[in-house]
């Protein structure tokens, strides 16, 4: 069974067509060293449907000098949103997001 891996908070921009996120992983829970990293997700096709949809995603990890690319699928569900990050067609993370006010969403995610 997969366990908690991290948390991310996105600022929702451009009516949900752009997400700017900061995230950290389980190092925070181990009271050890942890990093706060950045992710940007841009909707593949701009629309006015909020954050539901498919995104091109880029993220930077502190210990990796290159920018990582993946795809992000966000699907509305009762009480929140499902998040799935894929790289080369393979799911790498999945999570559940809850709105925080009107312009932010917090996502708890696991490594698949």
C-alpha positions in Angstrom: 0.0 0.0 0.0 1.3 3.4 -0.9 2.0 5.9 1.9 1.9 9.6 2.2 4.8 11.2 0.2 4.2 15.0 0.3 2.0 18.0 0.2 1.6 20.7 -2.4 -0.2 24.1 -2.4 -1.1 25.6 -5.7 -2.0 29.2 -6.4 -4.8 29.1 -9.1 -4.1 31.6 -11.8 -5.7 32.6 -15.1 -9.1 31.1 -14.2 -7.5 27.7 -13.5 -5.4 27.6 -16.7 -2.2 28.1 -14.8 -1.2 26.6 -11.4 1.9 27.7 -9.5 2.7 25.2 -6.7 5.1 24.8 -3.9 5.6 21.4 -2.4 7.6 19.4 0.1 8.0 15.7 0.8 8.2 13.3 3.8 11.4 14.7 5.0 9.3 17.2 6.9 7.6 14.4 8.8 10.9 12.7 9.7 12.1 16.0 11.4 15.1 15.9 9.1 16.2 17.9 6.2 13.5 18.8 3.7 13.2 21.1 0.8 10.4 23.3 -0.5 10.4 23.0 -4.3 8.4 24.5 -7.2 6.0 23.2 -9.8 4.2 25.1 -12.7 1.3 23.5 -14.5 -0.2 25.0 -17.7 -3.5 23.7 -19.1 -3.0 22.0 -22.5 -6.2 23.7 -23.8 -7.2 27.0 -22.2 -10.9 27.1 -21.1 -13.2 28.6 -18.5 -14.0 25.3 -16.6 -11.8 25.9 -13.6 -9.0 23.5 -12.7 -10.5 20.4 -14.2 -8.4 19.2 -17.1 -5.0 18.2 -18.5 -1.8 20.1 -17.9 1.7 20.2 -19.0 3.7 20.3 -15.9 7.3 21.2 -15.0 8.9 20.8 -11.6 12.3 21.5 -10.0 13.7 19.5 -7.2 16.5 20.9 -5.0 18.9 17.9 -5.5 18.3 17.7 -9.3 19.7 20.5 -11.5 17.4 19.8 -14.4 13.7 20.7 -14.9 11.5 17.6 -14.9 8.5 17.4 -17.3 5.3 15.4 -16.8 1.6 15.6 -17.4 -1.0 16.4 -14.7 -4.7 15.3 -14.9 -7.1 17.0 -12.4 -10.6 15.6 -12.1 -13.3 17.1 -9.9 -14.9 14.6 -7.5 -17.4 15.0 -4.6 -15.7 17.1 -1.9 -12.5 17.8 -3.8 -10.3 16.9 -6.8 -8.2 13.9 -7.9 -4.7 14.6 -9.1 -2.6 12.2 -11.3 0.9 13.0 -12.4 2.3 10.9 -15.3 5.7 10.7 -16.9 6.0 8.9 -20.3 2.5 7.5 -19.8 3.3 6.0 -16.4 1.6 7.3 -13.2 4.3 8.6 -10.9 2.2 10.3 -8.2 -1.5 10.5 -7.3 -3.2 12.8 -4.8 -6.4 14.4 -3.4 -6.9 18.1 -3.4 -9.1 20.4 -1.3 -9.8 24.0 -2.1 -8.4 26.5 0.4 -10.3 29.8 -0.2 -11.0 30.8 -3.8 -7.4 30.9 -5.2 -5.6 28.0 -3.6 -5.8 24.2 -3.5 -3.8 21.9 -1.1 -2.9 18.5 -2.4 -1.8 15.5 -0.4 0.0 13.0 -2.7 1.6 9.6 -2.7 4.3 8.1 -4.9 2.9 5.3 -7.0 
